[in-house]
Amino acid sequence: MRPLAYLNAHLLTQDQSLGELVGGILVVDGRIADIGPRIQIPETAEVVDATGMAIVPGFVDTHRHMWETSLRGMTAWRDYSAYVRVIRSEFGGLVTPEDVYAGDLLGMLGALETGITTIRDESHVQNGPEYTEAVLQALVDGGGRAVLAYGWPSTDTYAWRSADGNRRRHPTYISEVLKRGDSAAGGRVTFAMMIRGPELSDMDSARADLAYARSLGLRSSLHIGGVESSRHHGVAALERAGLLGSDLLFIHCCETSEKELRMMADHGATASVSAYIELAMPGIGRPATGRLVRAGIRPSLSIDAEPTAPTDMFSTMRAVLLAETAQQVYTGESTPVPLTERDVLAFATIEGARASGLDADIGSLTPGKAADLAVIDLRRAGMVSASDPASCIVNYGTANAVVDVLVAGRFVKRAGAMTDAAAVERAVTAAESSRRRLLQERASGRGRQSAR
């Protein structure tokens, strides 16, 4: 791989020791070799003049149900109960491994196009080994970095999440997939568990899921603090059981109490805020960003479900700031220090890497880390701003402004175009075919209903 150097760029490093600067960044063998106002450039390097451009670490999305991507728009501006009925109950029992592959592949490529280089795939479509294989293959083929968070089936999801769901256990073949998957895509795909937790099931299920995940050395995520849950105070229940730990990622936390948020912080747990979908889908709850910050947790950000939310991180970053502003205006609540564009940019990068357990390798423009980068053109007609680069990116950023995207030093988008056009065409064709078939199956009344 030829060395690559960007010069004269605005570098928003997310590394506290480096800060923000104008200068160059050198990529050698897939890693950041140097960064600073002046860098040493090998004679063999390709040099790019990045004047008027900003370079940020690739965005990290810590929670997305990628198998649903082919159903984009199906539940836009509808409430949580509609999403559950349409996506989980009607389509969850109809999807085949081919559908799952199509959704995951399209989701990864769509994310890369917007500068998201890492996705934590909360995969609650584990209906059998062939589904797991389809998800893993799509994540590998997509070319990005991913964490496959193994969840439960979509065919009987509510049975798994019932009060007596503890009778259901994850199959042992997961450990075999993990052994073989350690080398998936040269380490770009890693693994985690998406556990049910005490609010979506019961403490016996949570205890068993966590014990299994920890026996495999995996981090775990759990949805918690949502209005849709009939059981609350799950964090306190985990704390009483001695199960809270830094290996836990709590998703949403909308209705989680301040006391419980402090418990999370005390144990080093992390959080994922899906601000766009939390605002656009009534029934989940209001974004908890400010309350998390007050409790001592700097959250990560996530897209959640593409049938309702857009694929890009720019929309989510703006949603975080809009939600906090609305909180302050309509309730009088405020964070000790009001959130800024730099805060949400950190949430979308280094904090996402930390929440995924990947911050030693990604999340900042630190020499030695993998060269996962997003290059954003600040000179676009819709981007040119009198404000500083961070403000410009967060307030006006779009997928079109992301001109280059690199994963481990390899271009997946260059000069505004995806580098593997054939893969994009294949993903689009597969997703369109999948959606047509699923709509026909639903209309005919055939297939299994996951809510039953």
C-alpha positions in Angstrom: 0.0 0.0 0.0 1.5 3.3 -1.1 2.0 5.9 1.7 -0.5 8.7 1.6 -0.1 12.3 2.9 -2.8 15.0 3.3 -1.4 18.5 3.7 -2.8 21.8 4.8 -5.9 20.3 6.3 -7.9 21.3 9.4 -7.2 18.3 11.6 -9.8 17.7 14.4 -7.8 14.9 16.0 -10.0 14.1 19.1 -6.7 13.4 20.8 -6.4 15.7 23.8 -2.6 15.9 23.5 -2.8 17.0 19.9 -5.9 19.1 19.9 -6.9 20.8 16.6 -4.4 22.1 14.1 -3.7 22.9 10.5 -1.2 20.6 9.0 -0.6 17.2 7.5 -1.3 13.6 8.3 0.7 10.7 6.9 -0.7 7.2 6.4 1.6 4.2 6.1 0.6 0.6 5.9 -3.0 1.4 7.0 -2.0 3.3 10.1 -1.4 6.9 11.0 2.4 7.4 10.9 2.6 11.1 11.6 0.5 14.2 12.2 1.4 17.8 12.8 2.0 21.2 11.3 4.9 19.8 9.4 5.4 16.1 8.7 8.1 14.1 7.0 6.9 12.7 3.7 8.4 9.6 2.1 9.5 10.1 -1.5 7.1 7.3 -2.6 4.0 8.9 -0.9 1.0 10.2 -2.7 0.5 13.8 -1.6 -3.0 15.4 -1.5 -3.4 19.2 -1.0 -6.3 19.3 1.5 -6.5 23.1 1.7 -10.0 24.0 2.8 -10.8 20.5 4.0 -11.2 19.1 7.4 -10.1 15.6 8.5 -11.8 13.8 11.4 -11.6 10.3 12.6 -14.2 8.1 10.9 -17.5 8.3 12.7 -18.5 5.4 15.0 -22.1 4.4 15.2 -22.6 2.3 18.4 -26.1 0.9 17.7 -27.8 0.1 14.5 -30.1 -2.8 13.5 -28.6 -3.3 10.1 -30.8 -6.1 8.8 -33.6 -3.6 8.6 -31.9 -1.3 6.1 -33.7 -2.6 3.0 -36.9 -1.4 4.7 -35.8 2.2 4.8 -38.7 4.7 5.2 -41.3 2.1 6.1 -41.9 3.6 9.6 -40.7 7.2 9.0 -42.5 9.6 11.4 -44.5 6.8 13.0 -44.5 5.9 16.7 -42.7 3.0 18.4 -45.7 0.7 18.4 -46.0 1.1 14.6 -42.3 0.3 14.2 -42.7 -2.8 16.4 -45.8 -4.0 14.4 -44.5 -3.3 10.9 -40.7 -4.1 11.1 -40.5 -6.7 13.9 -43.8 -8.4 13.8 -44.7 -8.3 10.1 -41.3 -8.5 8.5 -39.2 -10.1 11.3 -40.6 -13.6 10.6 -40.4 -13.2 6.8 -36.7 -12.4 6.3 -34.4 -15.0 4.9 -30.6 -15.1 5.2 -30.5 -13.5 1.7 -32.7 -10.6 3.0 -30.4 -10.2 6.0 -27.3 -10.1 3.8 -28.8 -7.5 1.6 -29.8 -5.2 4.5 -26.5 -5.4 6.2 -24.5 -4.9 3.0 -26.5 -1.9 2.0 -26.4 -0.5 5.5 -22.6 -0.7 5.7 -22.0 0.9 2.2 -24.6 3.6 3.0 -22.8 4.4 6.2 -19.4 4.5 4.6 -20.6 6.9 2.1 -21.4 9.4 4.9 -18.1 9.0 6.8 -19.2 6.4 9.3 -16.4 3.9 9.3 -17.4 1.7 12.2 -20.9 0.3 13.0 -21.9 -1.7 16.0 -24.6 -4.0 14.4 -27.2 -4.8 17.1 -28.3 -7.9 15.3 -31.6 -9.2 16.6 -32.2 -11.4 13.6 -30.3 -14.5 14.8 -32.8 -17.1 13.6 -30.2 -19.8 13.0 -26.5 -20.3 12.0 -27.2 -19.4 8.4 -28.5 -16.0 9.5 -25.3 -15.4 11.6 -23.2 -16.4 8.6 -25.1 -14.0 6.3 -24.7 -11.1 8.7 -21.0 -11.8 9.1 -20.4 -12.1 5.4 -22.2 -8.9 4.6 -20.1 -7.0 7.2 -16.9 -8.4 5.7 -18.0 -7.7 2.1 -19.1 -4.1 3.0 -15.5 -3.0 3.6 -16.0 -1.1 6.8 -15.2 -1.8 10.4 -17.9 -3.5 12.4 -18.8 -5.0 15.7 -21.3 -7.8 15.3 -23.4 -7.7 18.5 -25.2 -11.0 18.5 -28.8 -10.7 19.7 -31.9 -12.9 19.7 -34.1 -14.2 16.9 -36.6 -12.1 14.9 -39.0 -15.0 14.6 -40.0 -15.2 18.3 -38.5 -12.0 19.7 -41.3 -11.4 22.2 -41.0 -14.9 23.6 -37.3 -14.2 24.2 -38.2 -10.9 25.8 -41.1 -12.2 28.0 -40.9 -12.4 31.8 -40.2 -16.1 31.4 -37.7 -15.7 28.6 -34.9 -17.1 30.8 -35.9 -20.5 29.5 -34.3 -19.5 26.2 -30.6 -19.7 25.8 -28.2 -18.6 23.1 -26.9 -21.5 21.0 -23.4 -22.8 21.5 -22.5 -22.4 17.9 -21.8 -18.7 18.6 -18.5 -19.7 20.1 -17.6 -21.5 16.9 -18.4 -18.4 14.8 -16.2 -16.4 17.2 -13.3 -18.6 16.8 -13.5 -18.6 13.0 -14.5 -14.9 12.9 -11.4 -13.6 14.8 -9.7 -13.2 11.4 -12.8 -11.9 9.6 -11.8 -9.1 7.2 -8.3 -8.9 8.7 -9.7 -7.9 12.1 -12.1 -5.3 10.8 -15.1 -7.3 12.2 -15.1 -8.0 15.9 -17.8 -9.4 18.2 -20.1 -8.5 21.1 -23.4 -9.6 22.6 -26.7 -7.8 22.5 -28.3 -9.0 25.7 -32.0 -8.7 26.7 -31.4 -7.1 30.0 -33.8 -6.9 33.0 -36.1 -4.3 31.4 -36.8 -6.3 28.2 -36.9 -9.6 30.0 -36.1 -10.5 33.6 -33.1 -10.8 35.9 -32.6 -14.5 35.3 -32.3 -13.8 31.5 -30.0 -10.9 32.1 -27.8 -12.9 34.5 -27.6 -15.8 32.1 -26.9 -13.7 29.0 -24.2 -11.7 30.8 -22.5 -14.8 32.2 -22.4 -16.3 28.7 -21.0 -13.1 27.1 -18.4 -12.8 29.8 -17.4 -16.4 29.4 -16.6 -15.6 25.8 -14.8 -12.4 26.7 -17.3 -10.2 24.9 -18.7 -6.8 25.8 -22.5 -6.5 26.0 -25.1 -3.9 25.1 -28.7 -3.7 26.4 -31.6 -1.4 25.6 -32.7 0.3 28.8 -34.8 3.2 30.0 -37.2 3.2 27.1 -40.9 4.3 27.5 -41.9 1.1 25.7 -40.5 -1.1 28.5 -43.0 -2.3 31.0 -40.2 -2.7 33.6 -37.9 0.1 34.7 -34.9 0.5 37.1 -33.0 -2.2 35.3 -29.7 -0.5 36.1 -30.4 -0.6 39.8 -31.3 -4.3 39.5 -28.0 -5.0 37.8 -26.2 -3.1 40.4 -27.9 -5.0 43.3 -26.9 -8.2 41.6 -23.3 -7.2 41.3 -23.5 -7.3 37.5 -22.7 -3.7 36.5 -19.4 -3.3 34.8 -17.3 -1.3 32.3 -18.1 -3.9 29.6 -21.7 -2.8 29.4 -23.1 -0.3 26.8 -26.5 1.0 27.8 -28.7 2.1 24.8 -31.2 5.0 25.0 -31.5 5.5 28.8 -34.3 7.9 28.1 -36.3 7.2 31.3 -33.4 5.9 33.4 -33.2 7.8 36.7 -30.3 10.2 37.6 -29.4 7.9 40.4 -29.0 5.0 38.0 -27.0 7.1 35.5 -24.6 7.8 38.3 -24.4 4.1 39.1 -23.4 3.5 35.5 -20.8 6.2 35.7 -19.4 4.8 38.9 -18.9 1.4 37.2 -17.4 2.8 34.0 -20.3 1.8 31.9 -21.0 3.6 28.6 -24.1 4.8 26.8 -25.5 5.3 23.3 -27.9 8.1 22.4 -30.0 7.7 19.3 -31.2 11.3 19.4 -32.8 11.5 15.9 -35.0 8.4 16.3 -35.8 9.3 19.9 -37.2 12.6 18.7 -38.8 11.2 15.5 -40.4 8.0 17.0 -42.8 8.8 19.9 -42.7 6.0 22.4 -39.0 5.6 23.0 -38.4 8.7 25.2 -36.5 11.9 25.1 -32.7 11.9 24.5 -30.8 11.6 27.7 -27.6 13.3 26.5 -27.6 16.2 29.0 -28.5 14.0 31.9 -25.8 11.5 31.0 -23.2 14.3 30.9 -24.4 15.6 34.3 -24.0 12.1 35.7 -20.4 11.9 34.4 -20.9 9.9 31.2 -19.9 11.3 27.8 -22.2 9.2 25.6 -21.6 7.8 22.1 -24.1 8.3 19.3 -26.1 6.0 17.1 -28.5 5.8 14.2 -30.7 2.9 15.5 -33.2 1.8 12.8 -33.1 3.0 9.2 -36.8 2.3 8.5 -37.2 5.5 10.6 -33.8 7.3 10.8 -31.4 8.6 8.2 -28.1 6.8 7.8 -25.7 9.7 8.4 -24.1 11.0 11.7 -24.6 14.6 10.8 -28.4 14.3 11.3 -27.8 12.6 14.7 -25.3 15.2 15.9 -27.7 18.0 15.1 -30.6 16.1 16.8 -28.6 15.9 20.0 -28.1 19.7 20.0 -31.7 20.4 19.1 -33.0 18.1 21.8 -30.8 19.8 24.5 -31.9 23.2 23.3 -35.5 22.2 23.5 -35.0 20.8 27.0 -33.5 24.1 28.1 -36.2 26.2 26.5 -39.3 24.2 27.5 -38.2 22.7 30.9 -35.5 25.0 32.1 -33.1 22.1 32.4 -29.5 22.6 31.3 -26.2 20.9 31.4 -23.5 22.4 33.7 -21.7 23.5 30.5 -24.0 23.7 27.5 -23.2 21.1 24.8 -21.3 22.4 21.8 -20.5 21.2 18.4 -17.1 19.9 19.6 -18.9 17.8 22.3 -21.1 16.0 19.8 -18.2 15.6 17.4 -16.4 13.8 20.2 -19.4 11.7 21.0 -19.5 10.6 17.3 -15.9 9.6 17.2 -13.7 8.9 20.2 -16.6 8.2 22.6 -18.1 5.8 20.1 -14.7 4.0 19.9 -14.6 3.8 23.7 -18.1 2.5 24.0 -17.2 -0.2 21.5 -14.0 -1.1 23.2 -12.0 0.0 20.2 -10.5 3.2 21.4 -6.9 1.8 21.5 -7.1 1.4 17.7 -9.6 4.0 16.3 -11.6 7.1 17.3 -8.8 9.7 17.1 -6.1 10.9 14.7 -3.3 9.5 16.9 -0.1 8.1 15.5 -0.1 4.4 15.6 -3.9 4.0 15.3 -5.7 2.6 12.3 -6.2 5.2 9.5 -10.0 5.3 9.6 -10.6 8.9 8.3 -13.3 11.1 6.9 -12.2 14.0 4.7 -14.8 16.7 4.6 -14.8 19.6 2.0 -15.6 22.8 3.8 -15.6 24.7 0.6 -18.8 23.2 -0.8 -21.5 25.8 -1.6 -23.6 24.5 1.2 -20.8 24.3 3.7 -18.8 27.5 3.4 -19.1 29.2 6.8 -17.6 32.0 8.8 -17.6 29.7 11.8 -14.8 27.3 12.7 -14.5 23.8 11.1 -16.2 21.9 14.0 -19.2 24.2 13.8 -19.3 23.9 10.0 -19.2 20.1 10.1 -21.9 19.6 12.7 -24.2 22.4 11.5 -23.9 22.0 7.8 -22.4 18.7 7.1 -23.9 16.3 4.6 -22.9 13.0 2.9 -22.0 15.0 -0.3 -19.4 17.0 1.6 -17.6 13.8 2.6 -15.1 13.5 -0.3 -12.8 10.8 1.0 -13.3 7.9 3.4 -10.5 5.5 4.5 -10.8 2.4 6.5 -7.4 1.0 7.7 -5.8 3.3 5.2 -7.8 1.9 2.2 -10.1 4.2 0.2 -13.7 3.2 0.3 -14.8 6.6 -1.0 -12.6 8.9 -3.0 -13.2 12.3 -4.7 -16.9 12.0 -3.8 -17.5 8.5 -5.2 -17.5 5.1 -3.7 -14.5 3.2 -4.9 -16.3 -0.2 -5.4 -19.2 0.8 -7.6 -19.9 -2.8 -8.4 -20.5 -3.6 -4.7 -22.8 -0.6 -4.4 -24.8 -1.7 -7.4 -25.0 -5.3 -6.1 -26.2 -4.1 -2.7 -28.8 -1.8 -4.2 -30.1 -4.5 -6.5 -30.2 -7.1 -3.7 -32.0 -4.7 -1.3 -34.6 -3.8 -3.9 -35.3 -7.4 -4.7 -35.5 -8.2 -1.0 -37.9 -5.4 -0.3 -40.2 -6.4 -3.2 -40.3 -10.0 -2.0 -41.0 -9.0 1.6 -43.8 -6.7 0.6 -45.4 -9.4 -1.5 -45.0 -11.9 1.3 -46.6 -9.5 3.8 -49.5 -8.7 1.4 -50.2 -12.4 0.9 -50.3 -13.1 4.6 -47.6 -15.8 4.3 -44.7 -16.2 6.7 -44.2 -16.4 10.4 -45.2 -13.5 12.7 -42.4 -12.7 15.1 -44.8 -11.3 17.7 -46.6 -14.5 18.1 
